[in-house]
């Protein structure tokens, strides 16, 4: 995403002590001097550039039971029986709030929600004589959080020189959340 011009700073510790040398580089904000005797130059520039978000990760923060249904079948007979197949409709939801810069990774943009109806079927089962079958169907919703690292990529014009390209790591950013129902589990006991 383009930003145009932005004030950036260059700490030049190349002729300084080991600590100052380790700090040499571009900064988003004016860096503090690392010690009271520091005389290293801190130059201010107008950098033309844009922000990028990279190193995007997603983490599943929680699973929540959204829906469940139980069936109990009993065979009191002296011969096997077949249970009927059971079909039912469930409503599954999806909602999201995705920040700018994360859209391509998540495949969604902005905020929104949608529901869909899905038919689930418990297949018929053969029960041996004098047995029972307990079936539990559960649907879980998953909450996914997105995070990344924000960078400012730039080109600096330094007077008569051609300039310099660089980037500054701004730091971690939160990219939003997606909640989606749909993890289905059937247990037969």
Residue pairs with C-beta under 8 A, 6 or more apart in sequence:
1 50
1 51
1 52
1 100
1 101
2 50
3 49
3 50
3 51
3 152
4 48
5 46
5 47
5 48
6 46
6 47
6 48
6 49
6 152
6 154
7 44
7 45
7 46
7 47
8 26
8 27
8 28
8 44
8 45
8 46
8 47
8 152
8 154
8 156
8 168
9 26
9 27
9 28
9 29
9 30
9 31
9 42
9 43
9 44
9 45
10 25
10 26
10 27
10 42
10 43
10 45
11 20
11 23
11 24
11 25
11 27
11 31
11 40
11 41
11 42
12 24
12 40
12 41
12 42
12 43
13 19
13 20
13 21
13 22
13 23
13 24
13 38
13 40
14 21
14 24
15 40
16 38
16 39
16 40
17 35
19 34
19 35
20 34
20 38
20 40
23 31
23 34
26 154
26 166
26 167
26 168
27 168
28 152
28 168
28 170
30 42
30 44
31 42
33 40
33 42
45 156
45 157
45 158
46 156
46 157
47 152
47 154
47 155
47 156
47 166
48 154
48 155
48 156
48 157
49 152
49 153
49 154
49 155
50 152
50 153
50 154
51 101
51 150
51 151
51 152
51 153
51 170
52 101
52 150
52 151
52 152
52 153
52 167
53 101
53 102
53 148
53 149
53 150
53 151
53 173
53 175
54 148
54 149
54 151
55 148
55 149
56 102
56 105
56 146
56 147
56 148
56 175
57 146
57 147
57 148
58 105
58 106
58 144
58 145
58 146
58 147
59 144
59 145
59 147
60 142
60 143
60 144
61 143
61 144
61 145
62 142
62 143
63 140
63 141
63 142
63 143
63 183
64 140
64 141
64 143
65 138
65 139
65 140
65 141
66 92
66 93
66 139
66 140
66 141
66 181
67 90
67 138
67 139
67 181
68 136
68 137
68 138
68 139
69 88
69 136
69 137
70 134
70 135
70 136
70 137
71 86
71 122
71 133
71 134
71 135
71 136
71 137
72 132
72 133
72 134
72 135
73 83
73 125
73 127
73 132
73 133
73 134
73 135
74 127
74 131
74 132
74 133
75 81
75 127
75 128
75 129
75 130
75 131
75 132
76 130
77 129
77 130
78 129
78 130
79 129
80 126
80 127
80 128
80 129
81 126
81 127
82 124
82 125
82 126
82 127
83 124
83 125
83 126
83 127
83 133
84 124
85 121
85 122
85 123
85 124
86 121
86 122
87 119
87 120
87 121
87 122
88 119
88 120
89 117
89 118
89 119
89 120
90 117
90 118
90 119
90 120
90 139
91 115
91 116
91 117
92 115
92 116
92 117
92 118
92 139
92 180
92 181
92 182
93 113
93 114
93 115
93 141
93 179
93 180
93 181
94 113
94 114
94 115
94 116
94 178
94 179
94 180
94 181
95 112
95 113
95 178
95 179
95 180
96 106
96 108
96 111
96 112
96 113
96 176
96 177
96 178
96 179
97 110
97 111
97 176
97 177
98 106
98 108
98 109
98 110
98 111
98 146
98 175
98 176
98 178
99 146
99 173
99 174
99 175
99 176
101 148
101 150
101 173
101 175
102 146
102 148
102 175
102 176
103 109
105 146
105 148
105 175
106 146
106 175
106 176
106 178
108 178
118 182
120 137
120 184
122 135
122 137
122 186
125 133
125 188
127 133
133 188
133 189
134 188
134 189
135 186
135 187
135 188
135 189
136 186
136 187
136 189
137 184
137 185
137 186
137 187
138 184
138 185
138 186
138 187
139 181
139 182
139 183
139 184
139 185
140 181
140 182
140 183
140 184
140 185
141 179
141 180
141 181
141 182
141 183
142 179
142 180
142 181
142 182
142 183
143 177
143 178
143 179
144 177
144 178
144 179
144 180
145 174
145 175
145 176
145 177
146 174
146 175
146 176
146 177
146 178
147 172
147 173
147 174
147 175
148 172
148 173
148 175
149 169
149 170
149 171
149 172
149 173
150 169
150 170
150 171
150 172
150 173
151 167
151 168
151 169
151 170
152 167
152 168
152 170
153 165
153 166
153 167
154 165
154 166
154 167
154 168
155 163
155 164
155 165
156 163
156 164
156 165
156 166
157 163
158 164
